[in-house]
Amino acid sequence: METPQRQLLLDLKPEQPPTLNNFVTGSNGELLRRLRNLCETHSFDALYIWGPPGSGKSHLLAAAAACAGAQRPVKYLQGAQVGDELSPAAGSLLVVDDVQQLGPEAQIALFRAFNAARFLGLALLLAGDEPPLRLALREDLRTRIGQTLIYEIQSLSDEEKAAALWRHAIERGMLMDAGVVHYLLRHGRRDLPSLMAMLNHLDRASLEQKRPPTLPLLRELMQTSLDLEKE
C-alpha cells in the first residue's frame, strides 16, 4: 500500500487531457486543420485516420470528440465496444477508434451508419492501424471507409520529438540535464507517448527520491523499467 506522502507526490502533476492544441503537429498540419473544421461544422463529413500504435490516433480522436462536443452531439466508441446498433443522432459526430476490432454485427452497424450519414447530416471520424484496403473487414464496409478522406499520421522527426520532450519537461517544471532527452531518443522506444511516459516516470522518481532528474537517475529507471525501453 502506498504511503500518503508517495501518493501525494504522484498526484502533484496530473496529466493533461488530449486536445488538438497539445498534439505535436509535425507534418500533420493539414489533418489538424480538418479536425478543427470537423469540430465547427454540423454537416456530413467522413475522415479515416490510420497509423501504428503510438502514432497519436487515439489522442486525436479523443481531442476531436471533446472539441466537437461543445457544438454537436458526439458518440465516441472503441471498435470493440460497438454492438449491432449505433443509431447516431441527426447532425452528430460518430467517432470510432480501432475499427479493425469491429465484430461482424458491429461492421454491419457501421455500414448502415455510412448509408444514413448524408441524410442525417452525420459526420464520421474513424481510425485504424492499417490503410482501408488492408483492413480485415467486410468488403462493403472497407469500400465505404476507402471513400472517406484518408490521412496517414506522419511520424515525427527526432528533432520534433526532442522539442516536444523539452516542452513537456518545462510544463512539468523539470530542470533536466541536457543529455536526458538525447539518451531517451537513443535508448527509449520510438513513439512519443512512450517517451513522454518515461519522462513522467523520471519526474515522479525525482520528486520521491529528492534527486534532480539527471541522466544517472534516468539510467537507473530504465534498467528497472524494461517495458519502457526500446524494443
C-alpha positions as CSV (number, residue, x, y, z in Angstrom):
1,M,0.0,0.0,0.0
2,E,1.3,3.4,-0.9
3,T,2.2,5.9,1.8
4,P,0.2,9.2,1.9
5,Q,3.5,11.1,1.0
6,R,4.1,8.9,-2.0
7,Q,0.5,9.2,-3.2
8,L,0.7,13.0,-2.8
9,L,3.8,13.1,-4.9
10,L,2.2,11.0,-7.6
11,D,-0.8,13.3,-7.7
12,L,1.1,16.6,-7.8
13,K,1.0,16.9,-11.6
14,P,-2.0,15.3,-13.2
15,E,-1.8,14.5,-16.9
16,Q,-3.4,17.0,-19.3
17,P,-6.4,15.6,-21.3
18,P,-5.8,15.2,-25.0
19,T,-6.6,18.3,-27.1
20,L,-5.9,19.4,-30.6
21,N,-3.6,22.1,-29.2
22,N,-1.4,19.8,-27.2
23,F,-0.9,17.3,-30.1
24,V,2.6,17.6,-31.5
25,T,1.7,18.5,-35.1
26,G,4.9,17.8,-37.0
27,S,3.9,17.2,-40.7
28,N,0.3,16.6,-39.8
29,G,-0.9,20.2,-40.1
30,E,-3.5,19.5,-42.8
31,L,-5.0,16.8,-40.7
32,L,-5.2,19.1,-37.6
33,R,-7.0,21.7,-39.8
34,R,-9.5,19.2,-41.0
35,L,-10.2,18.0,-37.4
36,R,-10.7,21.6,-36.2
37,N,-13.1,22.2,-39.1
38,L,-15.0,19.0,-38.1
39,C,-15.5,20.5,-34.7
40,E,-17.1,23.6,-36.0
41,T,-19.5,22.2,-38.7
42,H,-22.8,20.3,-38.4
43,S,-22.9,18.8,-41.8
44,F,-21.9,15.4,-43.4
45,D,-18.2,14.6,-43.4
46,A,-16.1,11.4,-43.2
47,L,-12.5,11.0,-42.2
48,Y,-10.3,8.0,-41.7
49,I,-7.0,8.2,-39.8
50,W,-4.5,5.4,-39.7
51,G,-1.1,4.7,-38.3
52,P,0.7,2.2,-36.0
53,P,0.2,2.1,-32.2
54,G,1.7,5.1,-30.5
55,S,1.3,7.4,-33.5
56,G,-1.4,9.5,-31.8
57,K,-4.6,8.3,-33.4
58,S,-6.4,7.9,-30.1
59,H,-5.2,11.3,-28.9
60,L,-6.6,12.9,-32.0
61,L,-9.9,11.1,-31.8
62,A,-10.5,11.9,-28.1
63,A,-9.4,15.5,-28.7
64,A,-11.7,16.0,-31.7
65,A,-14.6,14.4,-29.8
66,A,-14.1,16.7,-26.8
67,C,-13.8,19.7,-29.2
68,A,-16.9,18.9,-31.2
69,G,-18.9,18.1,-28.0
70,A,-19.4,21.8,-27.4
71,Q,-21.0,22.2,-30.8
72,R,-22.9,19.0,-31.6
73,P,-23.9,15.6,-30.1
74,V,-20.9,13.2,-30.1
75,K,-20.8,9.4,-29.8
76,Y,-17.3,8.1,-29.2
77,L,-16.6,4.4,-29.1
78,Q,-13.8,1.9,-29.3
79,G,-14.2,-0.6,-32.1
80,A,-14.6,-3.5,-29.6
81,Q,-17.4,-1.6,-27.9
82,V,-19.6,-1.2,-30.9
83,G,-22.6,-3.5,-30.9
84,D,-25.2,-4.4,-33.5
85,E,-26.9,-0.9,-33.4
86,L,-25.3,2.6,-33.5
87,S,-28.4,4.9,-34.0
88,P,-26.4,8.2,-34.2
89,A,-28.5,11.4,-33.7
90,A,-29.0,13.6,-36.7
91,G,-26.2,16.2,-37.1
92,S,-24.0,14.4,-34.6
93,L,-20.4,13.2,-34.8
94,L,-19.7,9.5,-34.7
95,V,-16.2,8.6,-33.6
96,V,-14.9,5.0,-33.8
97,D,-11.4,4.1,-32.8
98,D,-9.6,0.9,-33.7
99,V,-12.1,-0.1,-36.5
100,Q,-10.1,-3.3,-37.0
101,Q,-11.6,-4.6,-33.8
102,L,-15.2,-4.3,-35.1
103,G,-17.1,-7.6,-34.8
104,P,-19.3,-8.9,-37.6
105,E,-22.5,-7.3,-36.2
106,A,-20.7,-4.1,-35.5
107,Q,-19.4,-3.9,-39.0
108,I,-23.0,-4.1,-40.3
109,A,-24.0,-1.3,-37.9
110,L,-21.2,1.0,-39.1
111,F,-22.0,0.2,-42.7
112,R,-25.6,1.3,-42.0
113,A,-24.4,4.5,-40.4
114,F,-22.4,5.3,-43.5
115,N,-25.5,4.8,-45.6
116,A,-27.6,7.1,-43.4
117,A,-24.8,9.7,-42.9
118,R,-25.7,12.2,-45.7
119,F,-29.4,12.1,-45.0
120,L,-28.8,12.7,-41.3
121,G,-26.0,15.3,-41.7
122,L,-23.8,12.9,-39.7
123,A,-20.1,13.2,-39.5
124,L,-17.9,10.1,-39.1
125,L,-14.4,10.1,-37.7
126,L,-12.7,6.7,-37.8
127,A,-9.3,5.4,-37.0
128,G,-7.4,2.1,-37.5
129,D,-4.0,0.6,-37.7
130,E,-3.9,-0.1,-41.5
131,P,-4.9,1.7,-44.7
132,P,-8.5,0.8,-45.7
133,L,-7.5,-1.8,-48.3
134,R,-5.6,-3.8,-45.7
135,L,-8.3,-3.7,-43.0
136,A,-9.7,-7.2,-42.2
137,L,-13.4,-6.0,-42.5
138,R,-16.3,-7.0,-44.8
139,E,-15.8,-5.7,-48.3
140,D,-18.7,-3.2,-48.4
141,L,-17.6,-1.5,-45.2
142,R,-13.9,-1.5,-46.3
143,T,-15.1,0.2,-49.6
144,R,-17.1,2.8,-47.6
145,I,-14.0,3.6,-45.5
146,G,-11.9,3.8,-48.6
147,Q,-14.2,6.5,-49.9
148,T,-13.6,8.8,-47.0
149,L,-10.9,11.5,-46.7
150,I,-7.9,9.4,-45.6
151,Y,-4.9,10.6,-43.5
152,E,-1.9,8.6,-42.5
153,I,-0.4,10.1,-39.4
154,Q,3.1,11.2,-40.3
155,S,5.9,10.2,-37.9
156,L,7.8,13.0,-36.0
157,S,11.5,13.5,-36.7
158,D,13.9,13.1,-33.8
159,E,14.3,16.9,-33.7
160,E,10.5,17.3,-33.4
161,K,10.4,14.6,-30.7
162,A,13.2,16.3,-28.8
163,A,11.4,19.7,-28.9
164,A,8.2,18.0,-27.7
165,L,10.0,16.4,-24.8
166,W,11.7,19.6,-23.8
167,R,8.4,21.4,-23.9
168,H,6.7,18.7,-21.8
169,A,9.6,18.9,-19.2
170,I,9.2,22.7,-19.0
171,E,5.5,22.4,-18.5
172,R,6.1,20.0,-15.6
173,G,8.7,22.3,-14.1
174,M,11.6,19.8,-14.6
175,L,15.2,21.1,-14.6
176,M,16.9,18.3,-16.6
177,D,20.4,17.5,-17.7
178,A,20.9,18.4,-21.3
179,G,21.7,14.7,-22.0
180,V,18.4,13.3,-20.7
181,V,16.4,13.9,-23.9
182,H,19.2,12.7,-26.2
183,Y,19.6,9.5,-24.1
184,L,15.8,8.9,-24.3
185,L,15.8,9.2,-28.0
186,R,18.7,6.8,-28.4
187,H,17.6,4.2,-25.9
188,G,13.9,4.6,-25.4
189,R,11.0,3.4,-27.5
190,R,10.5,5.3,-30.7
191,D,6.9,6.5,-30.2
192,L,6.3,9.8,-28.5
193,P,3.7,8.6,-25.9
194,S,6.3,6.0,-24.5
195,L,9.0,8.7,-24.4
196,M,6.6,11.0,-22.6
197,A,5.7,8.2,-20.1
198,M,9.4,7.7,-19.4
199,L,9.9,11.4,-18.8
200,N,6.9,11.4,-16.4
201,H,8.4,8.4,-14.6
202,L,11.7,10.3,-14.2
203,D,9.8,13.3,-12.8
204,R,8.0,11.2,-10.3
205,A,11.1,9.4,-9.2
206,S,13.0,12.7,-8.9
207,L,10.3,14.0,-6.5
208,E,10.0,10.8,-4.5
209,Q,13.8,10.3,-4.1
210,K,14.5,14.1,-3.7
211,R,17.1,13.8,-6.5
212,P,17.4,16.0,-9.6
213,P,16.2,14.5,-12.9
214,T,19.6,13.7,-14.2
215,L,21.0,11.2,-16.7
216,P,22.2,8.8,-13.9
217,L,18.7,8.6,-12.4
218,L,17.2,8.0,-15.9
219,R,19.6,5.2,-16.5
220,E,18.7,3.6,-13.1
221,L,15.0,3.9,-14.0
222,M,15.4,2.4,-17.5
223,Q,17.3,-0.6,-16.0
224,T,14.4,-1.4,-13.8
225,S,11.6,-0.4,-16.2
226,L,12.3,-2.7,-19.2
227,D,8.8,-2.2,-20.6
228,L,9.7,1.4,-21.3
229,E,12.9,0.7,-23.1
230,K,13.4,0.3,-26.8
231,E,12.1,-3.0,-28.1
